[in-house]
Amino acid sequence: MRTNRYNENNINYLIGCFIRKARRARGMSGKEFSQKLNISHQQLSRYERGLTSFTLCKLILFLRALEKILMIYSPKFIGMKIKTYYLM
């Protein structure tokens, strides 16, 4: 039986990996970043390891803190319609 590799746990893990990589690329420690987000360092660690689920609101807060953009697209319209939301 084949399982879907894109389940809720894997998505949270992938987002967490992206957040950690982006944070480190900006030269920010976990402690600095968690203070910027007003969450505990332990909670940040749980997000980055995919143990805590991201809500859309929480994801936007993380992306804003990292000065990243959020691109939303529909797979039906790849290459045709891409909306970019600047969150800074």
N, C-alpha and C positions, 0 to 999 in steps of 0.2 A: 504494500500500500504506500502510495506517495503522499507525503505531507506537504502542506503549504509552508514554504520557508518564510513567508511574510505574515507572521502572526503578531499579536499585540506585544508579546514579550520581546520578540526580535526587533520590532520597530523601535521600542523604547531603548533597547541596547544600541542600535545603530545611531539613534539621535544622541544618546549619551556619549558615544565614541566621537561623534562629530563635535559636540560641545567641548569635550576634553581636548581634542586636537586643536580646535580654534582658540581655546583659552591658552593653551601652551604656546601656540604660534604668536600670541600677543604678549607672551612673557609674563603672564599672570599666574600666581600661585593659586592653589585651591582656596587658601585662607582669604586672599585678596578678593577673589571672584565671589566667594560666598558672602563676604561683607558688602560687596557692591550690590548683590541681589537681596541682602537682608535675610539670609537663611543661614543655618548652621553649616559648618564645614562637613559634618557627617551627612546632612541632607543632600548637599551638593554631590558628595561621593555616591550616594544612593542613586541620584539622577544619572550621573556619569556612567555608572555600572549597569544601568537599565533596570534597577530594582524598584524604582518608583516611576509610575506612569506620568508622562507629560500631558498636560492639558494644552489646548491651543493657546490659551492666555499665558501659561507658564512658559511655553516655548517662545512666544513673542518676547516676553521679558528677558529670557536668556539671550535671544538673538540681538535685542537692543543693547544689552550690556556688552555684547561682543562686537557691536557695530556691523552686524551682518544684515543682509536683506532676505526676505522671504519671497520665493517665487512659487506661485500656485498655477498649475496647469491641469488640463484634463487630458488623459491619454488619447481620447478621441481626436484631439486637435493638436497633437504634437507637431510643432513646426508652423502651426497656423495662428494659434492664439496663446500667448503667454502673458500673464499679468504679473508685474513685479510690484511688490509693495515695499516701499522704503520705510523702515521702522525707526529711523533715527530722529 
